[in-house]
């Protein structure tokens, strides 16, 4: 039974034949039932029609027997009717009630519907003489009907069986068998060699031929896809080898990070750059990129923010180590996929040092090593921002211009003048703190920015000490001594004004008042306040 069920599930021909036979059988039984019913009804009508015809045949003789009242002739008519097997009883009765004939067959018969007919005079059509009653033999009629029905049923069953068998043969021969053959050939087909199916004979232009054509088209598409896949796989292998060569030998550090900033892939250059051991395995040792930097590295929040911005990249400059061993690394990070970043790291220590040196050179006076005009402008910008945030903190701006400096250059030469400027720069540098700023704007003009300074008394004390130091002669050589004097102007940011440029202007005006006052002295702008920072 299980094997039969398995065959039924796996064999299309068996399943199709079974379904067809089942459908034909059900339809055949229905049609057979209807045909038998119709045949039986028809046969009943035929037999009763025969009885009517029999009565019509003996009607003339019966008229004579009834007109004459001849019992013998009436009996012969009755016996003649009884000779028919489907008649079981005949009665001929006159209108007066006299029975002329009453004959029955010897076999017992079921009660059936009688057939009665009036018998008229042979000479007067409207004069009824008697009545003849004919009782059919219902058993005999039923037997005849059954025999006719059985014959019809046998014919129909044979016809249905033949039709079902023909349909099964046609389906198996022209549908399931070709499909089964295609399935077997398809299972043995070597697609990678380009072999194709052949349509069964006689099926080139029908649905099975279209199925074979579709399968062959699919094979062509599959061959194209396989060829393209092999080509892409070969290219990918070449690219992987090329990438691996670059990854292992490039001087730039190449690495990948997860969403939490942990290093998950790193090449040799990255290990060398960040001083990791050659045996470093990212899968066994969890290293966070930001922990490798002493300053400037990306935080976890920055990495998470960058990971959500696909297609964009960002750079950081990270410091490694400290002091003279401090090195700088530039890293470029971009999103590789969700939760994964890729990056490239370059050692930019020399470039960073060169940039810092160039910036210092751009902001430094080459003679004295102090800040220059550009450096002062940047410092003033920082002070302006700080003062806007903390207006209670004050700063002192001091402008110095040395008296009769031009005569030193004219008398002793520019080298002597440079010596004097270097000497004065050294004196000023020794008077200020690390938070203060000292700049030479050009020639003999100097500016001091005293950070968080508001008291004139403190500034006056510093300037008094400077003038005392400046009063000592400056030795140019064994024979030349130069004495210097300075005119100094002072303005207090947050006291005299809240504008940085205006404070510088006030200090410059105060310096010119000092010159007009006799030189080698200082002047303040405005009055001092008592607030402190």
VODOTI-29997 format. One record per residue: residue in one letter; y, z, x of N, C-alpha, C, CB in turn. Coordinates in steps of 0.05 Angstrom, whole numbers, plus 5000, padded with zeros to 4 digits. Glycine has a CB too. Example, Ala and Ser with C-alpha at 12.3 -4.5 7.8 and 13.67 -1.06 7.14 Angstrom:
BEGIN
a488651565264491051565246493451565264491151815226 s495551425257497951435273500151575258498851145282 
//
This chain:
BEGIN
x497650005017500050005000502550005017500050244981 x502550175038504850185056505249915070504550405077 x503049795078503249535091504349325072500549445102 x503549335047504549155027507549195023503049185001 x508449445022511349495019512849405044511749795015 x511649435067512949345092513249045091511349425116 x511048905084511148615082513248525061508448495074 x513348675039515348605018518248635028514848784994 x518648835045521348875056522048675078521649155066 x520048585093520648425116520048125112518948525139 x518748045090518147765086519747665063515047735080 x521647485069523347375049521647205029525547205061 x519747055040518046875022516547045002516146715039 x515247265011513747434993515647564972512247655008 x517947664982519747784963520847584943522047914979 x521547344953522647144935520547054915523646894951 x518047004924515946914906515347134885513346854922 x515347384893514747594874516947614853514547864889 x519447594862521647614843521547374824524347624858 x521047134835520846894817518646924797520546644834 x516247004807514047034788514547244767511447104803 x515847464776516547674757518447574736517747914771 x520547424745522447314725521047114707524847184740 x519446934719518046734702516146874683516546544720 x514747084692512947224674514347354651511347434690 x516647494657518047624636519247424616520347794647 x520447214627521447014609519146874593523046804625 x516946824607514646694594513546864571512446634614 x513347134576512247304555514147304531511947594566 x516747304536518547304514518347044498521447334524 x518346814513518146564500515346534485518446324520 x513246634498510546624486510546774460508446734505 x511747014460511747174436513247024413513147444441 x515546914420517046754400515446514390519746674411 x514146374410512646134402510246204384511645994428 x508846414391506546494374507446564346505146734387 x509746714344510746794318511546544302513146984321 x512846364315513646124301511245954294515545954319 x509245944312506845784306505245904283505045764331 x505146164282503646294260505046244234503446594265 x507646274233509146224209508845934200512146284213 x508945754220508645464214505845404202509145294238 x503745524215501045474205500645594177498945604225 x501845814171501645924144502845724124503146194142 x505145624131506445424113504745174110509245354123 x503445094131501744854130499344904111500644784158 x498145134113495745184096496545204067494445444105 x498745334061499545344033500445074022501945544030 x501544914040502244634032499644484025503744494055 x497544524041494944404035493844484007492844474057 x494244744002493344843975494844703953493545143974 x497444683957499144543937498144253934502044553945 x497544133956496543853955493843833941496343733984 x492144033945489544033931489944053901487744273941 x491744223893492344253865493343983853494344473859 x495043853869496143603860493943393858498343493879 x491843413875489643213875487943233850487843253900 x487443483840485743523817487243563791483943773822 x489943523794491643573770490843393746494643543778 x490343143751489742953730487043023716489542663741 x485143093732482443163720482743423705480343203743 x484343613715484743863701486043823674486344053718 x488043633673489343573648487343473626491543353652 x485543303635483543193616481643423607481842973630 x480743593627478943813619480344003599478043973644 x482844053604484344233586484844103559487044323599 x485343843558485943703532483343693515486943413538 x481043653529478543633514477343913510476643453529 x478244113527477044373526474244373537476944473497 x473844193556471244153568470844353590470943853579 x468944543585468444753605466944633629466744973593 x465144443624463644333646465444183665461444143636 x467344023654469143873672471044063687470843663656 x471944273673473644473686472144623708474744683665 x469544673704467944803725467644623749465244893714 x467244363743466944183767469544173783466243893757 x471844183769474344183783474544433800476844173764 x473744663789473844923804472044913828473145163786 x469544813823467744803846468744613867464944713837 x470044393859471144213879473344353896472343973865 x474944513883477044653898475744863917479044793880 x473645003907472445203923470945093947470445373907 x470444833946469144713969470944713994468244423963 x473544753989475444784012475245074022478444714003 x474945104048474445374059476745564057473745344089 x479145464052481345644051481845744022483845514062 x480145664003480445743975478245953969480245503955 x479046183957477046393951476546423921478046653963 x478346333904477946363875479646153860478646653866 x478446043838479845853821479445943792478845553826 x481645963776481446023747483045823731482446313742 x481845723710483245543692483145673664481845253691 x485445733653485745883628487545723609486846173633 x486545683583488145543563490345733553486345453540 x492245603539494545763529493545973509496645583517 x491345903496490346093477488946333489488445963458 x488546323516487246543530484446493536487446793515 x483446263527480546203532480246113561479545993512 x478346223575477846153603475945913604476646393619 x476945693615475245453617473545473643476945203617 x474745593664473145603689474145843705473445343706 x472345983718473046213736470946223758473146493720 x471546103780469646073802470746233827469145773809 x468846353841469646503866467746413888469446803861 x468746443913467046393936465346643941468746323961 x463146603956461346823960462447033980458746723970 x464346943998465347134019467547314007466546974043 x467547554016469647744008472347664021468948034015 x474347664007476947584017479047794011477847314005 x480847814029483048004024484847894002484648054050 x486148073989487947993967490247833979488948233952 x490647603968492747423978494547343955491547183992 x496647223961498547123941497446883927501247053955 x497246903900496046683884498046463880495046783857 x496846213876498445983871497845893842497945753891 x499845893825499345823797500945573790500146063778 x499745413773501045163765500345113735500244923783 x502345043720501944973692500744693689504644983677 x498844663671497544403666498544293638494344433666 x499744053638500843943614498943723603503543823620 x499543643579497943443565498243173579498743413535 x496043023581496342763595497942563579493642653601 x498442643553499842453536502642543530498342403511 x503042803531505742913527506443093551505943083500 x508442993565509143133591510243413586511142973606 x511343463562512543723558510743923544515043693542 x508243833538506444013524504544143543504943853502 x504844413547503044553566500544623551504444813577 x498244553564495644613553494344853564493844373557 x494544893590493245123604494645173630490245063608 x493445363645494545443671492345473691496245703669 x492645353714490645373736491745563757489945093748 x490145753766490845943787488945913810490746243776 x490145893834488545853859489246083877489145573872 x487146223885487446453904486546373932485946713894 x488346373953487546283980485746493993490046243998 x484046394011482346574028484046654052479746424037 x485346894050487246984071485947024098488647234062 x483447124098482147164123481746894138479347304119 x480946694122480446434134483046314144479146244114 x485146354128487846254137488746394163489946284115 x488346664163489146814187487546734211488747124182 x484946664207483246574230484346314241480346554221 x485046134222486045874231488745914246486545684206 x490446094235492946144249492546264276494746334232 x490646454278490046584304489046384324488046814300 x487346214315486246014333488445824343484045844319 x490145744325492445564333494245714353494045464309 x494745974347496546134364495346164392497146404352 x492646224393491346254419491546004435488446344415 x491145784422491245534436494045484448490445294417 x496045544431498845504440499445694463500745554417 x498545954460499046144481497646054507497946424473 x495245954506493945864530495445634543491045774524 x496345454527497845224538500445324551498545024515 x501845504537504345604548503945764574505845784528 x501845934574501246084598500545904621498946274593 x498945704616498345514638500945374647496345304628 x502645304628505145174636506845354652506645074611 x507145614643508745804658507645854686508946064643 x505045884688503745934714504245694732500745974711 x503945454721504445224738507345204747503644964723 x509145264728512045254734512745464756513745304709 x511645714752512245914772511145844799511046184763 x508645744800507445664825509045444838504545574821 x509945254822511545034833514145134845512144814812 x515445314830518045434840517545584866519245614818 x515445744867514845894891514345704914512346074887 x512745494909512145304931514745164940510145084921 x516445094921518944964928520745144945520444864903 x520945404935522745594950521645644978522945854934 x518945684979517745745005518045495024514845825003 x517445265012517445025028520244945038516144795013 x522144955019524744845025526945055032525644675003 x526345315028528345515034527445715054529245655008 x525445885046524646105063523246005088522846295048 x521645805086520245705110522145595131518145495102 x524045425123526045335143527645575155527945135131 x528445765138529945995148528246155167530946175125 x525746195160523946345178523646205205521146385165 x523345935204523145785229525745805245522645485223 x528045795232530545835247530746105259532945785228 x529746315244529846585255528046605280528946785234 x525746495279523946505303525146355326521146385296 x526246115321527445965343529946115354528145685334 x531346245336533746385345533046625362535346485321 x530846765355529946995372529046905399527747145358 x528046665402527146565428529246405443524646385424 x531646385431533746215443535046365466535846145421 x535446225488536846335511539746235510535446245538 x541346405498544146325493545646275518545546545477 x545146435539546746405564546246135577546046625583 x544045995570543445735582544845505566540545685583 x545945575543547345375527545445235507548545175545 x542945315504541145195485542145245457538245305488 x541545045439542445065412540145025393544644865406 x540545095367538445055347538444765337538945255323 x536144685328535944425315535344475285533644255328 x536744325268536344355239533544255232538544205223 x532144385214529444285205529744005193528244485184 x527543865194527543595184528143595154524743455189 x530043425147530843405119532943595110528443445102 x533843775129535843975122538443935137534844255127 x538843695148541243655165543843665149541043385179 x543743595124546243565109546443765086546443295098 x544543955084544744155062545644415074541944185048 x545344635057546344895065544944995090546045095043 x542344945093540945035117542044895142537944985115 x542644635139543844485161546544605168544144195154 x548144685147550744815153550345085167552244855127 x548245235159547645485172547045435202545245625159 x545445235208544745175236547345095251542644955238 x549044925238551544845250553345085256552944645233 x553445275237555045515241553945685264555145685216 x551345705265550145865288550745725314547045885284 x550545455315551145315340554045345348550445015337 x555845345327558645395333559145675344560445345308 x557645865333557846135343556746155372556246335325 x554646005378553545995405555645875424550945835406 x557045665415559145545432561345755438560245295419 x562145895416564246095420563246315438565046205392 x560746395434559646605451559446525480556846685441 x558646275485558546165512561346175525557445885513 x563346085509566146095519566946375525568045965499 x566246565507566946845512565546955536566347015487 x562946895539561546985563562646875589558546915560 x563346625588564546505612567246635619564946205608 x568846685598571446815602571047105611573146805577 x569047235600568447515608567547525636566347635589 x565847335645564947335673567247275691562747115677 x569047095683571347035700573247275702572946795688 x573647405679575447645680574147865696576047735652 x571447905693570148115708570348055738567248135700 x569947805746570247735774573047785784569447445779 x575047705768577847755775578348055777579747625755 x577248205758577648495758576448625783576548625733 x574048525791572748635815574448565839569948515818 x575548325840577248245863579748425863578047945861 x580948455839583348625838582748915845584548615810 x580449015837579649285843579349315873577149365829 x578049115886577749135915580449115929575948905926 x582148935918584848915930586449175926586348675917 x586249285902587649535896586549765913587449615866 x583849775916582649985932583549955962579649975931 x583749715971584649675999587549766002584449376007 x589249685982592049775983592150075980593749635962 x590650185960590750465954589950635979588850535931 x587950545994587050706016588650666041584150636022 x590150436044591450376070594450366068590350126080 x595650366044598550346043599750596053599450286014 x602150576064603550806074604850976052605750716094 x605250856029606451006007604251175994607650815986 x605051415985603151585971602851495942604051875972 x600351435934599751345906598151565893598251065906 x598951635869597551865856597751835825598752135865 x596251995812596352015782596352305774593851865770 x597752355752598052625741597052635712600952715742 x596052865704595452905676597853005661593053095672 x597653065636599953135620601153405628599253145591 x599753565643600753825653601653815681598554035650 x601953565693603053535720601053585742605253725723 x598453605735596453645756595653375769593953785745 x595253385795594453145810591553095804594953175840 x590852855794588052785788587052565805587852715758 x588852405817588152195836590252195858587951905822 x589352165883591252155906589952005929592052445915 x591551835941590551685965591151845990591851405966 x590251726012590551866038593451916045589151706060 x595151706040597951736047599251976031599451476041 x598452006006599452235991598652496003598552215962 x596052516012595152756024596752816050592152736031 x597152616066598652656091601552736085598652406109 x602752606065605552656059605952936049606452456037 x604153046033604453306022602653516037603653305993 x601753426061600253606079597853736065602153826090 x596353576051593953666039591553596057593553546011 x589453736055587153686073585853426066585153916071 x584553296086583253046081580953076061582152926107 x579853316059577653366041578553446013575753586052 x581153426009582253505983581053335960585353475983 x579953475940578753335917580253425892575653395915 x581753245880583353335856581653435833584953095846 x579053355832577353435810576353725814575053245807 x576453815839575454085845577754285850573554085868 x580054185860582354345866584654265848583054325896 x585554445831587854385813590454435829587754565788 x591954215833594454225847596554105828594354075874 x598754265823600954175806603054055825602154405789 x604053815817605953675834608453845840606753415821 x609553975819612054125823611654355843613054235797 x609154455846608654675865608554585894605954815858 x608354325898608354215925611154195937607053945926 x613254205919616054165928617454435931617553985908 x619154455951620854695954623354675937621554735983 x624154435930626454395912626454105902629154465925 x627554065878627953795868625653665854628653625891 x623353805851621053685838621353685808618553825847 x619853515794620053505764618653755752618753255754 x619853865732618654085717616653985697620754255703 x615054165686613154085666614453965641611454335657 x616754075633618153965610619153675615620654135603 x620053625640620953355647618553165647622353355674 x616253245657613953075657613053015629611653205673 x613053225611612253175584614152995570612153445569 x616753015575618752845563618352555573621552935569 x617752525598617452255609614852135598617352265640 x612852305594610252195584610552075556608152405584 x612552175541612952065514614651815514614152275497 x615751735537617451495538615851275552620051555552 x614351125537612650905548614450685559610650795527 x613650575582615050335592617450405609615850165570 x618150665612620450735629619550915652622550895611 x621050905673620351055698622751215706619450855720 x622251425723624351595733623751685761624651845714 x625851725776625551805804626452095808627051615822 x625152225827626052485836626052475867624252715825 x627852635878627852685907627052975912630652615921 x624653005923623553275927623753355956620653285917 x624353615960624453715987621753865992626853915991 x620653816016618153946024618854126049615953736031 x617954376047618554546070621354646069617854406096 x622254766092624954876094625854866124625155166083 x628354916128629454926155629354666169627955136172 x628754666195628654426211626254256204628654486241 x624254376191621854236184622054116155619354416185 x624354146143624654056116624553746115627354156104 x623053646097622853356093623353286064619953246102 x624153036060624852946033623052716025627852856031 x622152735999620352525989621452425962617452645984 x621452165960622352035935619851955919624051775941 x619752045894617451985877618451825853615852245868 x616851635845617351465821615051495802617751165829 x615551595778613551645758613851455734613551935749 x611651355724611651195700609151265684611850895706 x609251205658606951265641604751055645607851285611 x602351155650599950985652598650955625598051085673 x598251175611597051175584597751445572594051135584 x596851495548597551745535596351985551596451755506 x598152165559597252405574596652345603594852515561 x597652125613597052055641599351905653594451875643 x600251995677602451875691601451765718604752075695 x602751555728602151445754604751455771601051155753 x604451495796606851535813606451425841607651815814 x608751375854608851285881610751465896609750985884 x609951555920611651745936612251615963610252015939 x614751635971615651535997617151756012617551285994 x616551766038618051946056620751836061616452006082 x622851976052625651876055627252076073626951836028 x625852226089627252426106629352296123625252576123 x628652086138630651956156632851836139629251736173 x632251706117634451596101636151816089633251426078 x634852036081636452266070638252376091634552476059 x637152416115638852526137641152336144637152586162 x640452076144642551876150644651876128641351606154 x643751896103645651896081647452146082644251886054 x646152376087647752626089649752606112645852866093 x648752496135650552466158652952286152649052366182 x652252066138654451876130656352006111653251626118 x655252166092657052306073658752506087655352436051 x657552656106659152846121661252706137657353016140 x660552486149662552336164664752236147661152096178 x664052156122666152056104667952276094664851916080 x666952526095668552756085669652926107666752926067 x669252846132670053016155672052876173667453086172 x673953026183675852926202674452896229678353116204 x674452666241672852626266673952776290672852336273 x676452856290677652996313676953286312680652956314 x677453416289677253706287674653796275679553816271 x673153616262670753696248671253836222669153876266 x673853856214674453976188674253756166677354096188 x674653846141674553656119676953466121674553796093 x676653226110678853026109680053016081677952756119 x681652816076682952796050680952756027684952566050 x678852586032676852546012675252796007674952316020 x674652946028673253196025674853396009672453316052 x677453396014679253586000679253505970682053586011 x679453245964679453165936676953245921679852855934 x674653225934672253305921672153605917669753225938 x673153755937673254045934675154135912674054185961 x677353995909679254055888678053995861681853895892 x676453785859675153715834673153935826673653445836 x671754045846669854265840671454515831668154335865 x673654575844675254805837676454775809677554855857 x677254525802678354475775676254535754679454185773 x673754435758671654495738671154795736669054345746 x671054925759670455205759672755365745670155305788 x675155275749677455425737677555385707680055325750 x676655145698676555105669674455295656675854815662 x672255335670670155515660670855805663667455455673 x672255875685672956155691675956175698671256255716 x677656155678680456155683681556415694681956085658 x679956635692680856885703680656895733679257115691 x679256715746678956705775681156525787676156605783 x682456615807684756475818684156385847687256655818 x685656185856685356075883688056025895683655805882 x688156055922690656015937690455755952691256255956 x692555585949692755335964694855365985693355095945 x694155316011695955356033696255086047694855576053 x698754986050699454736063700954806089701054546045 x699954706112701154756138702154496151699154906157 x704454506163705554286178706754396203707654116161 x705854296227706754416252709454306260704654366275 x711054486271713854416278713954256303715554666280 x715454036302716053866326713453766339717754026346 x711353706323708853616335709253336347706653606314 x710953176336711352906346712452906375713252746328 x714053106381715153116408712953176428717353336409 x710753316419708553366438707253106445706553576426 x706752946425705452686431707352506448704852536405 x709952516443711752356458712052456487714552346445 x711852716490712352826517709752836534713553116515 x707652926522705152976538702952766531704153256532 x703352606511701352406505699652496481699652356529 x698252306470696552356447694152526453695652096434 x693252516478690952686485691752976484689852616514 x694153036493695053316492695353396462697753346507 x696453206446696753266418694053326405698153036403 x691953166412689253216401688253486409687352996410 x688853566435687953826444689254056428688653866474 x691854016422693254216406691954236378696254146404 x691453996366690254006339687554136338690053716328 x685854076359683254206360683554506363681654086383 x685454596379685954876383686755016357688054926405 x688654886343689554996318687355006297691954836307 x685654796296683354796278681455026283681954526279 x681055086309679355306316680555566307678855316345 x683255606310684455856301684155886270687455856308 x684755676256684555686226681655746217685555436214 x679755616230676955656223676055936226675155466239 x677256076246676456346251677656546232677256426279 x679756456216681056636198679856636170683956566197 x678556426162677656396135674656466132678056106125 x673856506107671056576102669456316096670856766078 x666856356092665156126087665656006060662156216089 x666756156041667256046015669855886015667456265995 x671555926034674155786035673655506046676155936053 x675755336043675555056052678054996069675254866028 x677554856091679654776110679554476115679454936137 x681854336112681854046115684353966131681753906088 x684053746146686253616159686753356145685753576190 x689153326133689753096118690752866134691853156097 x691452906159692452696176694752796193693252446160 x695052696217697152796235696953086240699952736222 x699053246235699053536239699053686213701453616256 x698253566190698253686164695453796158699153496142 x695254056152692854196146693054326118692054406167 x690754356105690654496079688454696080690254296055 x689054946070687055156067686755216037687855406084 x684255216028683755306000682255576002681955095984 x683655785994682556055995681256115968684756276002 x678656145968677156175943677556445931674156115948 x678156455905678456705890680456895903675756845887 x682856785907684956935920687456915903685456835949 x688657145896691057145879693257315889690257225851 x692757485908694757675917696257565941693457945925 x698857555938700557455959700357625984703557445950 x699957885980699858066003697457986022699558355994 x695157936010692857856026693357586040690257836008 x694557396025695057136038697157176060696156936017 x699157346055701257396076700057526101703557576065 x698157706097696857836119695357626136694858056110 x693957446123692457236137694357056153690757066118 x696656976140698556796153699956936176700556696132 x700557196173701757346194700057346219702357636186 x697457396214695557386237695457106249692857476227 x695456906233695356626244697856566261695156426221 x700156646251702656596266702656746292705156676250 x701556986292701357136317699556996337700357426312 x697256896327695456746345696756496355692856686331 x698256366337699556116344701756156364700655976319 x702856396366705056456385704156446413706256726378 x701556486418700456476446700656186455697556586447 x701456146480701655866490698955736492702955866518 x698955476488696455306489696455176516696355106465 x694355216531694155106558692954826556692355286577 x694654626565693654346565692254296591696054146561 x693454386613692154376639693454606655692454096654 x693054606681694054826698697154836698693054806726 x698454616692701354606695702754586668702154376711 x701354536647702654486621701854706601701954206610 x703854836590703355026568705154946544704055326578 x703954956521705354876497705355106477704054616485 x707755156465707955356444708355206418710255556450 x707055306397707055166371708355346350704255086363 x709455226330710355366306709455206282713455396307 x709255336259708255206235709955286211705355276230 x710455096193711755136168709555136146714054916161 x709455346130707155396112708155436084705455636122 x706855296065707455346037704955426022708655086024 x705355616003703055725988703555715958702556025997 x701555635943701555645913698955755904702055355901 x699055905881696656045871695855905844697256345866 x693355795844692255675820691355895801689755485827 x692355885776691856105757694056305756689256245764 x695956285775698256455775700756285771698456625801 x701156095790703455915788702955685768704055805815 x700555605766699755385748696755385744700855105759 x695855245723692955215718692054925725692255275690 x693754765736693054495744692854475774695254295733 x690554375783690054365812692054185827687154255817 x692553945816694353765830697253885831694453495817 x697954015809700654135808700754365828701254235780 x698654515831698554735850698954625879695954895848 x697554405885697954275911700854185915695954035915 x702054075894704853985895706654225900705653845870 x706154455886707754695890707554795919706954915870 x705054785930704754885957706254695977701754895964 x706154435972707654245989710654305988706953955981 x711654345964714554415961715254665976715354435932 x713454865973713955125987713955086018711855325979 x712254906028712254846057714854726066709854656064 x716054546050718654426057720854636056719254186039 x720654836037722655046037722455216062722355216012 x719955246072719555396097720855256120716555446103 x720654986121721954836142724954866141721154536140 x726054856116728954886114729855166120729854806086 x727955356118728655636123728655696153726755826109 x728055506170728155566199725555516213729055836204 x723555426200720955366211719455616221721255166234 x716955576228715155786238715156026219715955876266 x714955956193714856166173713356056148717756266165 x713156216127711756116102713356196078708956236100 x712856046056714156106031712056086008716455906026 x712256255988710556255964712056125941709756545957 x710456005924711655895899711056085876710455605894 x713156155862712856315838712256605844710656205822 x711656755823711157045825708157095822712757195803 x707257315834704457385833703757535807703657555857 x701357495797700357645774698357855784698957455753 x697658035767695958265775693058225767697058525764 x692458005754689657975745687857925768689457745725 x685357995766683357955787681057805776682558235799 x679357685794676857555785674557715793676757265796 
//
